[in-house]
């Protein structure tokens, strides 16, 4: 994802460049599995021509989701131009150890630019996009800073808006947290999100299931393209949670407590390289916000008093791998198809709409992530290939 006398090497290099550009363009269309392509607030730039002082500069707008203070480490942005563009290139400073490329749509007035791997975290970058029009070449500098090992400024909300209510709004409260962080708007309370999302359930879950969680994110803001993904092991799901956090630059919801809880992964501890299975990757902990265990009020203290609470669950609590992978509140158990209710009855919360063979969620570890696949329905399992 990176001899003048003999033209064959040059032809091979040109062919590889065209292949990479085509793959990047296909990713934005949702054909290939390459990073965030949701729409974002556009940045308008007046380009400086290199042709002649009288050449008219095109007006170029850049859409870069999660830009610009805590941008996703995976760069995948879109550009539009008021003038027809015949060619485009991009270069990053500091230069990453993998290829970056720009594409031009057949219309000539839009395209993409991005890179093949994860950029260095907590780093100021400048992407210099150069577009070629009939008037000449025009460089545009796009500045952004990548996220560090955790997201900052993720506003916490409790699931216990009614301290005496049933504990069914954990995923709804986490959905509220995601909406507030990604849009800067607090459109609904957790109770309101719970009521809105229940109609999208594809199971008998008394709260909201993975389909409803993904669907309500899109309903609240079309720029959020969340889908659920299933994993066979807790280790695999944990590695994917960190990957998607860096790729999307948005909180990742993990379905824990055997399918009955929905905390958010907003950071990690360890080292991370430039792609999913980079040998440099070593995860020693995850940073979590929890809508229940961050509630420090005395009137909610009777809810699972066997589990400690801490104010750090409101801002990001570090869980080392031993606790995260073994404690039943977290990934100690896989998603259970049948759960026991407070009255002693059993309820089957497996997906039951016939869309997939069953068991579907049962026996798996489930994440809900923004995979930027805007064309894929929210009620479908995510399709982006990243491993």
C-alpha positions in Angstrom: 0.0 0.0 0.0 3.7 1.5 -1.5 17.2 2.9 -16.2 16.0 5.7 -18.7 17.1 3.7 -21.6 14.7 0.9 -20.9 11.0 2.0 -20.8 9.7 -1.2 -19.2 10.5 -0.3 -15.6 8.9 3.1 -16.1 5.8 1.5 -17.5 5.6 -0.8 -14.5 5.9 2.1 -12.1 3.2 4.1 -13.9 1.0 1.0 -13.9 1.5 0.5 -10.1 0.7 4.2 -9.5 -2.5 3.9 -11.5 -3.5 0.7 -9.7 -3.0 2.3 -6.2 -5.0 5.4 -7.3 -7.8 3.2 -8.6 -7.9 1.2 -5.4 -8.1 4.4 -3.3 -10.9 5.7 -5.5 -12.8 2.4 -5.2 -12.5 2.6 -1.4 -14.3 5.9 -1.3 -17.1 4.3 -3.4 -17.4 1.6 -0.8 -16.0 -1.0 -3.3 -12.8 -1.6 -1.4 -12.1 -1.5 2.3 -10.2 1.7 2.8 -11.1 4.1 5.6 -13.4 7.0 6.5 -15.4 8.5 3.6 -18.3 10.0 5.4 -19.2 13.6 4.5 -17.7 16.3 6.6 -17.6 20.1 6.9 -15.8 21.3 3.8 -12.7 23.5 3.9 -12.5 26.1 1.1 -9.0 26.9 -0.2 -7.9 29.4 -2.8 -5.1 27.6 -4.7 -1.9 29.4 -5.7 -1.1 28.8 -9.4 2.4 27.8 -10.7 1.4 28.6 -14.3 1.2 32.3 -14.6 0.3 35.3 -12.4 -2.9 35.9 -14.3 -4.2 32.3 -14.2 -7.5 31.9 -12.5 -7.2 29.7 -9.5 -9.9 27.0 -9.0 -11.8 27.1 -5.7 -11.1 23.8 -4.1 -13.1 22.4 -1.1 -11.8 19.6 1.0 -14.1 17.3 3.1 -12.2 15.4 5.7 -14.2 13.6 8.4 -12.9 14.1 12.0 -10.7 17.0 10.8 -8.8 18.7 12.2 -7.6 18.5 15.9 -8.1 14.8 16.5 -8.2 13.4 13.0 -8.4 9.7 12.3 -4.9 8.2 11.7 -6.2 6.9 8.4 -6.3 9.7 5.9 -9.1 9.5 3.3 -10.5 12.8 2.2 -12.5 14.2 -0.7 -12.0 17.3 -2.8 -14.2 19.3 -5.2 -13.1 22.0 -7.7 -14.9 24.8 -9.5 -12.6 24.1 -12.5 -12.1 20.9 -14.4 -9.1 19.0 -13.2 -7.1 16.7 -15.4 -4.6 15.3 -12.8 -4.0 15.4 -9.1 -1.2 14.4 -6.8 -0.7 14.5 -3.0 2.3 14.5 -0.7 2.4 14.5 3.1 4.7 16.2 5.5 6.0 14.5 7.5 6.2 11.8 4.9 4.8 8.4 6.0 6.6 5.1 5.3 3.9 4.1 2.8 2.2 5.4 -0.4 -0.2 8.3 -0.6 -2.2 9.2 -3.7 -4.9 11.4 -5.2 -7.6 10.5 -7.6 -9.7 12.4 -10.1 -13.3 11.5 -10.8 -14.3 11.1 -14.5 -16.3 14.3 -14.2 -13.0 16.2 -13.5 -14.5 18.3 -10.7 -14.0 16.0 -7.7 -11.8 13.3 -6.4 -10.1 11.9 -3.3 -6.7 11.7 -1.6 -5.4 9.5 1.1 -2.8 7.1 2.3 -2.4 3.3 2.5 -1.7 3.0 6.3 -2.1 4.7 9.7 -0.3 8.0 10.1 1.7 8.8 13.2 -0.5 9.7 16.1 -0.6 13.1 17.9 1.3 14.7 15.0 0.7 17.8 12.9 0.5 16.9 9.2 0.3 18.9 6.0 -1.2 17.2 2.9 -0.2 19.2 -0.2 -2.8 18.4 -2.9 -1.8 19.6 -6.4 -4.5 19.8 -9.0 -3.8 20.4 -12.7 -6.3 22.4 -14.8 -6.1 24.1 -18.2 -4.6 27.1 -16.5 -1.7 25.2 -14.8 -0.9 23.4 -11.6 -2.4 24.6 -8.3 -1.1 23.5 -4.9 -3.5 23.4 -1.9 -2.2 22.8 1.7 -4.5 20.9 4.0 -3.4 20.9 7.7 -4.6 18.5 10.3 -3.5 16.9 13.5 -3.9 13.1 14.1 -5.5 11.7 17.3 -3.2 10.4 20.0 -3.6 7.1 21.8 -7.0 8.3 23.1 -9.8 10.7 22.2 -10.0 13.8 24.4 -13.2 15.8 25.1 -15.6 12.8 24.9 -18.5 14.1 27.0 -19.9 11.4 29.3 -23.6 10.8 30.1 -25.3 8.4 32.6 -27.7 5.7 31.6 -29.6 6.4 34.9 -31.5 9.5 33.9 -34.2 8.0 36.1 -32.2 6.7 39.2 -35.1 4.2 39.9 -35.6 3.1 36.3 -34.7 -0.2 34.7 -31.0 -0.5 33.6 -31.8 -0.7 29.9 -30.3 2.5 28.5 -26.5 1.8 28.6 -26.2 1.5 24.8 -28.5 4.5 24.4 -26.4 6.6 26.7 -23.3 5.5 24.8 -25.0 6.4 21.5 -25.7 9.8 23.1 -22.0 10.2 23.9 -21.1 9.3 20.3 -23.5 11.8 18.8 -22.3 14.5 21.1 -18.7 13.9 20.3 -19.0 13.5 16.5 -21.5 16.3 15.9 -21.1 18.7 18.8 -24.9 18.4 19.3 -26.8 16.8 22.2 -30.0 16.0 20.3 -31.7 13.5 22.6 -31.4 12.1 26.0 -30.6 8.4 26.5 -34.2 7.8 27.4 -35.3 9.4 24.1 -32.7 7.5 22.1 -33.8 4.2 23.7 -37.4 4.8 22.7 -36.5 5.9 19.2 -34.1 3.0 18.6 -36.3 0.1 19.8 -38.3 0.1 16.6 -35.1 -0.9 14.8 -34.4 -4.0 16.9 -34.1 -7.2 15.0 -34.4 -9.3 18.2 -36.4 -9.4 21.4 -33.7 -7.5 23.3 -35.5 -5.5 26.1 -33.0 -2.6 25.4 -31.5 -2.0 21.9 -29.6 -4.6 19.9 -26.6 -4.1 17.6 -28.8 -3.3 14.6 -30.8 -0.7 16.5 -27.6 0.9 17.8 -26.1 1.2 14.3 -29.3 2.4 12.8 -30.0 5.1 15.4 -26.6 6.6 14.9 -27.3 7.2 11.2 -30.8 8.5 12.0 -29.4 11.1 14.4 -26.7 12.2 12.0 -26.1 10.9 8.4 -22.4 11.5 8.7 -22.1 8.6 11.2 -21.9 5.2 9.4 -21.9 2.7 12.1 -22.2 -1.1 11.5 -21.7 -4.1 13.7 -18.9 -6.7 13.3 -18.6 -10.1 14.9 -15.5 -11.8 16.1 -14.7 -15.4 17.3 -12.4 -14.4 20.2 -12.2 -11.6 22.7 -8.5 -11.0 21.7 -9.5 -10.6 18.1 -12.4 -8.2 19.0 -10.0 -6.1 21.2 -7.5 -5.8 18.4 -10.3 -4.7 16.1 -11.6 -2.2 18.6 -8.3 -0.4 18.7 -7.9 -0.6 14.9 -11.3 0.9 14.2 -10.8 3.6 16.8 -7.7 4.8 15.0 -9.2 4.3 11.5 -12.4 6.2 12.2 -11.3 8.7 14.9 -14.6 8.0 16.6 -15.6 6.0 19.7 -16.1 2.2 19.3 -19.0 0.5 21.1 -18.2 -2.9 22.5 -21.1 -5.2 23.4 -20.0 -6.7 26.8 -21.5 -8.4 29.8 -22.5 -11.4 27.6 -24.5 -9.1 25.3 -26.1 -6.9 27.9 -23.9 -3.8 28.1 -22.5 -1.2 25.7 -19.5 0.8 27.0 -17.2 2.8 24.7 -13.6 2.3 23.8 -12.0 5.7 23.4 -8.3 4.9 23.7 -5.7 2.3 24.4 -2.3 1.6 26.1 0.6 0.1 24.3 2.2 0.5 20.8 0.5 0.5 17.4 2.0 0.4 14.0 0.6 1.3 10.6 -1.9 -1.5 9.9 -4.2 -4.1 11.6 -1.7 -7.0 12.0 1.5 -5.0 12.1 4.0 -6.9 14.2 4.7 -3.7 16.1 1.2 -3.8 17.6 1.0 -4.5 21.3 -2.1 -3.7 23.3 -1.7 -3.7 27.1 -4.9 -1.9 28.0 -8.0 -0.1 26.7 -9.5 3.2 27.8 -13.2 3.0 28.4 -16.1 5.3 29.2 -19.0 3.5 30.9 -22.5 5.1 31.3 -23.2 3.0 34.4 -19.9 2.7 36.3 -19.2 6.3 36.0 -22.4 7.3 37.8 -21.2 8.2 41.3 -24.6 9.2 42.8 -25.7 7.5 46.0 -29.2 6.8 44.6 -27.8 4.6 41.9 -25.2 2.8 44.1 -27.4 -0.3 44.5 -27.0 -1.1 40.8 -24.4 -4.0 40.7 -22.8 -2.9 43.9 -20.3 -5.8 43.4 -18.7 -3.8 40.6 -16.5 -0.8 41.5 -17.3 2.7 40.2 -15.0 5.5 39.5 -15.1 9.1 38.2 -12.5 8.1 35.6 -15.2 6.1 33.8 -16.6 9.5 32.9 -13.4 10.7 31.2 -11.7 7.4 30.2 -10.8 4.6 32.6 -7.7 2.4 31.8 -8.5 -1.3 32.0 -5.5 -3.6 31.7 -5.9 -6.7 29.5 -6.3 -9.1 32.4 -9.4 -7.2 33.6 -10.8 -6.4 30.2 -10.5 -10.0 28.8 -11.6 -11.9 32.0 -14.1 -9.8 34.0 -17.7 -10.7 33.1 -18.6 -7.0 32.9 -16.3 -6.7 30.0 -15.2 -9.4 27.6 -15.2 -12.3 30.1 -18.1 -13.9 28.2 -19.2 -14.0 24.6 -22.6 -12.7 23.5 -25.3 -14.9 25.0 -28.4 -15.6 22.9 -30.6 -16.2 26.0 -30.5 -13.9 29.0 -32.2 -14.1 32.4 -34.4 -11.2 33.3 -34.8 -9.7 36.9 -38.1 -11.6 37.3 -36.3 -14.9 36.6 -37.7 -15.4 33.1 -35.5 -16.2 30.1 -35.5 -14.0 26.9 -33.9 -15.0 23.6 -32.0 -11.9 22.3 -30.6 -13.5 19.2 -31.2 -11.8 15.9 -34.5 -13.3 14.7 -35.5 -11.5 11.5 -34.2 -14.3 9.2 -31.6 -12.1 7.6 -28.7 -14.4 8.7 -28.4 -18.0 9.9 -28.5 -18.4 13.6 -26.8 -18.4 15.9 -25.6 -15.0 14.6 -24.6 -12.9 17.6 -24.7 -15.8 20.1 -21.2 -17.0 20.9 -19.5 -14.1 19.3 -17.8 -10.8 20.5 -19.5 -7.9 18.9 -18.4 -4.3 18.1 -20.3 -1.4 16.6 -17.9 0.9 14.6 -18.0 3.7 12.1 -16.6 2.0 9.0 -17.5 4.9 6.7 -19.5 2.6 4.4 -22.2 5.1 3.7 -23.8 2.9 1.0 -24.4 -0.2 3.2 -27.6 -0.4 5.1 -27.3 0.1 8.9 -29.2 -3.2 9.6 -26.6 -5.2 7.8 -23.4 -6.7 9.3 -20.4 -4.6 8.3 -18.7 -5.7 5.1 -15.4 -3.8 5.1 -12.4 -6.1 4.8 -9.6 -5.0 7.1 -7.9 -8.2 8.1 
